[in-house]
């Protein structure tokens, strides 16, 4: 039984990885809540495939260099580092691509040339050949043509294109659809009673929302007011129930009556979801099996770590520093708030697509405790990967409309006595100012890749997390910050002038200095 479950988990992680790479939700349009058109999605997928290929080939090449081994041995070493759950996927890729990667690296072809020749970096007609590393002396186009002649593209590479269509198999179709539903709707994959809370950690489970203590009863979940003071059972999952035999008073009544219990809800983007790619995944001098121990968990949490975030974090951090969140501080003051948290964030979240995501909020106006809601889309209303980035930024008029729609929705869902805090946008100029001339983890071994080079590579592929701030164009960086300030002023005016029936509303500037944690190699996480 255990082996069967493990096999299913292995397959599940591979499917999740494939779908996550293709999911539009990971890089949504900054405006509105409609999915991107097929042509854009195709372009994004190709761009991310190219980035992934260049990253992996770079790591393999550097592992061979660092351990003074063959490329084949370096590929096997990388697969051995990866947890067993994903090793099968790694070995399939190694079997298909490994010999070709080894042959080209032995011919002193860099990762850009390798990935273009493998057709994993494939520009559209008329688009430039994007590259992370300096072009070879003969020129990138010439080097790619030479690499293709060396490699003589084989049939097994062509056959791999069907692997990403694994969801076409009848036995896997339902699983794939359910995974897509999770990615699209931000609801727990495993939720047997349909109350939007789960006993499973990832896949939008209790890393994102308080852990359900009875997944077979939809009236039992974190955040509800206690049922008859929880004399017989724990209806709100805060661990407090039963009757004190000394005086016959229910524990919930004794400890929580009049305690003004409140939940914490975050409506945010990648900063709130705590998007983070550990540097050890790309730094061969620090790489080991321990480095990748959290890889399956990270994939099934969309490369986010909400359990460590500054708003809803509740576990001791395994990615540096410590967890000191708003939720933990509120819980320390009032133990009755235990597990009453919801992190409704996504990578790329903006005021537009949040109008769709907000529907996954779990709060019953009649049965539940009030909540403190943090509305924090701090960058993606001005951040996008388009070359004409200014034209795709949210306007103040759109910001006003989007936020007011979200607030009206909250007013129809939140219990009376709730609070909403609108957080202003960050001034992202600090990213370029402090990182552009530093070496990225991929460039630390040979001192050949700076953050500036990485930003240019992503911008060329049109998958930059923020073309307006991650650019050498100072004028564009200033214009992006100017728009961010305009949108923050919209939020500030809403908080000053608007009134709602079930919550009061406040505005605060984004606390940049308090929330940035610097590491030796750069910043742990960035708006994305």
C-alpha positions in Angstrom: 0.0 0.0 0.0 2.8 2.4 0.9 4.7 1.6 -2.3 1.6 2.2 -4.3 1.0 5.6 -2.6 4.7 6.5 -3.2 4.4 5.6 -6.9 1.3 7.8 -7.2 3.1 10.6 -5.5 6.0 10.4 -7.9 3.7 10.5 -10.9 1.7 13.3 -9.3 4.8 15.5 -8.7 5.9 15.0 -12.3 2.5 15.9 -13.6 2.3 18.9 -11.3 5.7 20.1 -12.5 4.7 19.9 -16.2 1.4 21.7 -15.6 3.0 24.3 -13.4 5.5 25.1 -16.1 2.6 25.6 -18.6 0.2 27.3 -16.2 -0.9 30.8 -17.3 -1.6 31.6 -13.7 2.1 31.8 -13.0 2.5 34.8 -15.2 -0.9 36.4 -15.8 -1.6 39.6 -17.6 -1.5 42.6 -15.3 -5.0 43.7 -16.3 -8.3 42.1 -15.9 -9.1 38.5 -15.0 -9.3 36.9 -18.4 -6.7 34.2 -19.3 -4.0 35.3 -21.7 -4.6 34.5 -25.4 -3.1 31.3 -26.7 -0.3 33.1 -28.6 0.9 34.8 -25.5 0.7 31.6 -23.4 2.7 29.8 -26.0 5.3 32.5 -26.0 5.5 32.5 -22.2 5.9 28.7 -22.2 8.7 28.8 -24.7 10.4 31.6 -22.8 10.3 29.7 -19.5 11.4 26.5 -21.2 14.4 28.4 -22.6 15.3 29.8 -19.2 15.0 26.3 -17.6 17.2 24.8 -20.2 19.9 27.4 -19.9 19.8 27.1 -16.1 20.1 23.3 -16.1 22.8 23.1 -18.8 24.8 25.8 -17.0 24.6 23.8 -13.8 25.6 20.6 -15.5 28.6 22.3 -17.2 29.7 23.9 -13.9 29.3 20.6 -11.9 31.6 18.9 -14.4 34.1 21.8 -14.0 33.9 21.9 -10.2 34.2 18.2 -9.7 36.6 17.7 -12.6 34.4 15.1 -14.1 32.8 14.3 -17.4 29.5 15.9 -18.4 27.8 12.5 -18.2 29.0 12.1 -14.6 27.9 15.6 -13.8 24.4 14.9 -15.2 24.1 11.7 -13.1 25.4 13.7 -10.1 22.6 16.3 -10.5 19.9 13.6 -10.8 21.3 11.9 -7.7 21.0 15.2 -5.8 17.3 15.4 -6.7 14.8 13.7 -4.3 13.6 10.2 -5.3 10.1 11.6 -6.1 11.5 13.5 -9.1 14.5 11.4 -10.0 12.6 9.4 -12.6 11.7 12.6 -14.4 15.4 13.7 -14.2 16.7 10.4 -15.7 14.2 10.6 -18.5 15.4 14.0 -19.5 19.0 12.9 -19.0 18.5 9.9 -21.3 16.9 12.1 -24.0 19.1 15.2 -23.8 22.2 14.1 -21.9 24.3 12.7 -24.8 23.6 15.8 -27.0 24.4 18.2 -24.1 27.6 16.3 -23.4 28.7 16.3 -27.0 28.1 20.1 -27.4 29.8 21.0 -24.1 32.8 18.9 -25.0 33.0 21.1 -28.2 33.1 24.2 -25.9 29.5 25.3 -26.7 28.0 27.4 -24.0 24.5 26.9 -22.5 22.8 29.4 -24.9 24.2 27.6 -27.9 23.2 24.2 -26.5 19.6 25.2 -25.8 19.1 26.9 -29.1 20.4 23.9 -31.0 18.2 21.6 -29.0 15.3 23.8 -30.0 14.4 24.5 -26.4 15.2 28.1 -27.0 13.2 28.8 -30.2 12.5 32.5 -31.1 9.5 33.4 -33.2 10.2 34.7 -36.7 11.8 38.1 -36.6 12.6 37.9 -32.9 16.2 38.1 -31.7 18.3 35.2 -30.5 18.2 35.6 -26.7 21.4 34.7 -24.7 22.5 34.8 -21.1 26.2 34.5 -21.7 28.4 36.7 -24.0 28.1 35.4 -27.6 30.9 33.1 -28.9 33.6 34.9 -31.0 32.1 33.5 -34.2 28.7 34.9 -33.3 25.7 33.2 -31.8 24.0 32.4 -35.1 27.1 30.8 -36.5 27.7 28.8 -33.3 24.1 27.5 -33.3 24.4 26.4 -36.9 27.7 24.6 -36.1 26.1 22.9 -33.1 23.2 21.6 -35.1 25.5 20.1 -37.6 27.5 18.4 -34.9 24.4 17.1 -33.2 22.3 16.1 -36.2 19.0 16.4 -34.4 17.7 12.8 -33.6 14.2 11.3 -33.6 14.2 10.9 -29.8 14.3 14.6 -29.3 11.2 15.1 -31.5 9.4 12.4 -29.7 9.8 14.2 -26.4 7.4 16.9 -27.4 4.6 14.5 -26.8 5.6 14.0 -23.1 4.1 17.3 -22.1 0.8 16.1 -23.5 0.8 13.2 -21.0 -2.6 14.5 -19.8 -4.1 13.1 -23.0 -3.9 9.6 -21.5 -7.4 8.7 -20.3 -6.1 7.4 -16.9 -4.4 10.7 -16.2 -6.9 13.1 -17.7 -9.0 13.5 -14.5 -5.9 14.1 -12.3 -4.6 16.7 -14.8 -7.9 18.5 -14.8 -7.9 18.6 -11.0 -4.4 20.0 -10.9 -5.4 22.6 -13.4 -8.4 23.5 -11.3 -6.1 24.0 -8.2 -3.7 26.2 -10.2 -6.6 28.3 -11.6 -8.8 28.7 -8.6 -6.3 28.6 -5.7 -8.3 26.1 -3.7 -6.9 23.0 -1.9 -6.4 19.9 -4.1 -7.3 17.7 -1.1 -10.5 19.0 0.5 -13.0 16.2 1.1 -15.7 18.3 2.8 -15.5 21.3 0.5 -14.9 24.0 3.2 -11.8 25.3 1.4 -9.5 23.9 4.2 -7.3 20.9 4.0 -5.3 18.4 6.0 -2.6 18.2 3.3 0.2 20.8 3.4 0.9 21.8 -0.2 -1.2 22.1 -3.4 -2.9 25.1 -1.7 -3.3 23.1 1.5 -2.5 24.1 5.0 0.7 25.9 4.0 -1.7 28.4 2.6 -4.7 28.2 5.0 -5.1 27.0 8.5 -5.1 23.3 8.8 -8.5 21.6 8.9 -9.1 19.4 11.9 -12.0 17.4 10.5 -12.0 17.1 6.7 -15.2 15.1 6.8 -17.3 17.9 8.3 -17.9 21.1 6.4 -19.0 22.9 9.6 -15.6 22.4 11.2 -12.8 24.7 10.0 -10.4 27.4 11.2 -11.9 30.8 11.8 -15.5 30.0 12.7 -17.1 31.1 16.0 -17.3 28.1 18.3 -20.3 25.9 18.2 -21.9 26.0 21.8 -18.4 27.0 23.1 -17.0 23.8 21.7 -18.2 21.7 24.7 -18.1 18.4 22.8 -15.7 19.0 19.9 -13.3 21.5 18.4 -15.4 23.3 15.7 -12.9 26.0 14.9 -9.6 23.9 14.9 -7.9 26.2 17.4 -7.2 23.2 19.8 -9.5 24.5 22.5 -12.5 22.5 23.5 -14.1 20.6 26.3 -15.2 21.6 29.8 -13.1 22.4 32.8 -14.1 19.8 35.4 -13.3 22.2 38.3 -16.0 24.7 37.5 -18.0 23.3 34.6 -17.1 26.2 32.3 -16.2 25.3 28.7 -12.5 26.0 28.0 -13.4 28.0 24.8 -15.7 30.3 26.9 -13.2 30.6 29.7 -10.2 31.5 27.4 -11.8 33.1 24.3 -15.0 34.9 25.3 -14.4 38.6 24.8 -11.0 38.0 23.4 -11.9 39.6 20.1 -10.7 36.7 18.0 -9.7 37.6 14.4 -8.2 35.8 11.5 -5.5 37.0 9.2 -6.1 37.0 5.4 -3.6 38.1 2.8 -4.7 39.1 -0.7 -1.4 39.4 -2.5 1.3 38.6 -5.1 4.6 36.7 -5.1 6.0 38.8 -2.2 3.1 37.8 0.0 3.3 34.2 -1.2 7.0 34.3 -0.4 8.3 33.3 -3.9 11.8 32.1 -3.5 14.3 30.0 -5.5 17.1 28.9 -3.2 20.5 30.0 -4.4 21.9 26.5 -3.7 19.9 25.2 -6.6 22.1 27.2 -8.9 25.4 27.4 -7.0 27.4 24.3 -7.7 29.9 25.0 -4.9 27.1 24.7 -2.4 25.1 22.0 -4.1 24.2 18.7 -2.5 21.3 16.3 -2.0 20.4 18.4 1.1 20.1 21.5 -1.2 17.2 19.9 -3.1 15.5 18.1 -0.2 12.5 20.6 -0.4 12.2 20.4 -4.2 9.0 18.4 -4.4 7.4 20.6 -1.7 8.5 23.8 -3.5 7.1 22.6 -6.8 3.7 21.7 -5.3 3.7 25.1 -3.6 4.3 26.9 -7.0 7.9 27.8 -5.9 6.3 29.8 -3.0 6.9 29.4 0.7 3.7 30.8 2.3 4.4 28.9 5.5 7.3 31.3 6.0 5.8 34.6 4.7 5.7 37.8 6.7 1.9 37.8 6.9 0.8 34.2 7.3 4.1 32.4 8.1 3.8 29.8 11.0 6.7 27.4 10.6 10.4 27.8 11.4 12.1 28.8 8.1 14.3 26.4 6.3 15.4 28.9 3.7 17.3 31.3 6.0 16.4 33.6 8.8 13.4 33.0 11.0 9.7 33.4 10.7 8.1 36.4 12.4 4.7 37.0 10.8 1.7 39.1 11.5 -0.2 35.8 12.1 2.3 34.6 14.7 2.2 37.9 16.5 -1.6 37.9 16.6 -1.6 34.2 17.7 0.9 35.0 20.5 -1.4 37.7 21.8 -4.5 35.5 21.5 -4.1 31.7 21.3 -7.8 31.5 20.3 -6.6 32.7 16.8 -4.7 29.5 16.3 -4.8 28.3 12.6 -7.0 31.2 11.5 -5.0 32.3 8.5 -5.5 32.4 4.7 -2.9 33.3 2.1 -4.7 34.1 -1.1 -1.7 35.1 -3.2 -0.3 34.2 -6.6 2.9 34.9 -8.5 2.0 37.8 -10.7 -1.0 38.8 -8.6 -2.4 42.3 -9.5 -5.4 44.4 -8.7 -7.0 43.0 -11.9 -6.6 39.2 -11.5 -7.2 39.5 -7.8 -10.8 40.1 -8.6 -11.0 36.4 -9.6 -8.7 35.1 -6.9 -10.6 36.8 -4.1 -13.5 34.3 -4.8 -11.5 31.6 -3.1 -11.8 33.5 0.2 -13.3 31.3 2.9 -15.3 33.5 5.3 -18.9 33.1 6.4 -20.4 36.4 7.3 -22.9 34.9 9.7 -20.8 32.1 11.3 -17.2 33.2 11.4 -15.0 35.6 13.4 -14.0 38.9 11.9 -10.7 39.1 10.0 -7.8 41.4 9.4 -7.4 41.5 5.6 -4.1 42.7 4.1 -4.5 43.8 0.4 -0.9 43.8 -0.9 -0.4 43.7 -4.6 2.8 45.6 -4.4 4.3 45.5 -7.9 2.5 43.7 -10.7 0.2 46.5 -11.6 3.3 48.2 -13.0 5.4 45.1 -13.6 5.1 43.0 -16.8 7.4 41.4 -19.3 6.2 43.3 -22.3 8.7 45.4 -24.4 6.2 48.3 -24.4 5.9 47.9 -20.6 4.4 51.3 -19.9 1.4 50.6 -22.2 0.6 47.5 -20.2 0.7 49.1 -16.7 -2.5 49.5 -14.7 -3.8 53.1 -14.9 -5.1 55.0 -11.9 -8.6 54.8 -13.2 -8.3 51.0 -13.6 -6.8 50.7 -10.1 -9.7 52.6 -8.6 -12.2 50.3 -10.4 -10.4 47.1 -9.5 -9.8 47.9 -5.8 -13.4 49.2 -5.3 -14.8 46.0 -6.8 -12.6 43.9 -4.5 -13.7 45.9 -1.4 -17.4 45.6 -2.3 -16.9 41.9 -2.6 -15.2 41.8 0.8 -18.0 43.8 2.3 -20.4 41.1 1.2 -18.3 38.3 2.7 -16.5 39.6 5.8 -18.2 39.4 9.3 -18.9 42.7 10.9 -16.0 44.2 12.8 -13.3 43.2 10.3 -10.4 45.4 9.2 -8.9 45.9 5.7 -5.4 47.3 5.3 -4.4 48.6 1.8 -0.7 48.4 1.2 1.0 50.8 -1.2 3.2 49.6 -4.1 6.9 49.2 -3.6 9.5 51.5 -5.2 11.3 48.8 -7.1 14.3 50.9 -8.2 16.2 49.4 -5.3 16.4 46.1 -7.3 18.5 47.5 -10.1 20.4 49.9 -7.9 21.6 47.1 -5.5 21.8 44.0 -7.7 22.6 44.8 -11.3 26.4 44.6 -10.9 26.4 41.6 -8.6 27.1 38.1 -9.7 24.0 35.8 -10.0 24.4 32.4 -8.4 24.9 31.0 -11.9 27.8 33.3 -12.4 29.6 33.0 -9.1 31.9 30.1 -10.1 33.3 31.8 -13.2 32.2 35.4 -12.5 30.5 35.5 -15.9 26.8 36.2 -15.2 25.6 39.3 -13.4 22.0 40.2 -12.5 22.1 42.8 -15.3 22.8 40.0 -17.8 20.0 37.9 -16.4 17.6 40.8 -16.6 18.5 41.4 -20.2 18.0 37.7 -21.0 14.6 37.5 -19.4 13.6 40.8 -21.1 14.6 39.5 -24.5 12.4 36.4 -23.9 9.6 38.6 -22.7 9.4 36.7 -19.4 10.9 39.4 -17.3 9.2 39.8 -13.9 9.4 43.6 -14.4 10.7 45.2 -17.5 10.1 48.6 -16.1 12.4 48.2 -13.1 14.9 45.5 -14.1 16.4 47.6 -16.9 19.5 49.7 -17.4 17.1 52.5 -18.7 17.0 54.9 -15.8 14.3 57.0 -17.3 12.1 53.9 -17.6 12.8 52.9 -14.0 11.8 56.4 -12.9 8.6 56.3 -14.9 7.7 52.9 -13.5 8.2 54.3 -10.0 6.1 57.3 -10.8 3.2 55.1 -11.9 3.6 53.0 -8.8 3.3 56.2 -6.7 0.2 57.2 -8.6 -1.5 53.9 -7.9 -0.5 54.0 -4.2 -2.1 57.4 -4.0 -5.3 55.9 -5.4 -5.2 53.4 -2.5 -4.5 56.1 0.0 -7.5 58.1 -1.3 -9.8 55.1 -1.1 -8.8 54.5 2.5 -9.4 58.2 3.3 -12.8 58.6 1.7 -14.6 55.3 1.4 -16.8 53.7 4.1 -18.0 50.1 4.3 -20.6 48.4 6.4 -18.6 45.4 7.8 -15.0 46.7 8.0 -13.0 49.8 8.6 -10.2 50.5 6.1 -6.6 51.8 6.4 -3.7 52.6 4.2 0.0 52.0 4.8 3.0 52.5 2.6 4.9 49.4 1.8 7.4 48.8 4.7 10.4 48.2 2.4 13.2 48.4 5.0 11.4 46.2 7.5 10.7 43.4 5.0 13.8 43.1 2.9 16.3 40.5 4.1 19.7 40.6 2.5 21.8 37.5 1.9 25.4 37.3 0.9 24.5 36.6 -2.7 21.7 39.1 -3.0 18.1 39.4 -1.9 16.2 36.3 -0.9 13.0 37.1 -2.8 11.9 39.7 -5.3 8.5 40.9 -6.7 7.6 38.6 -9.6 
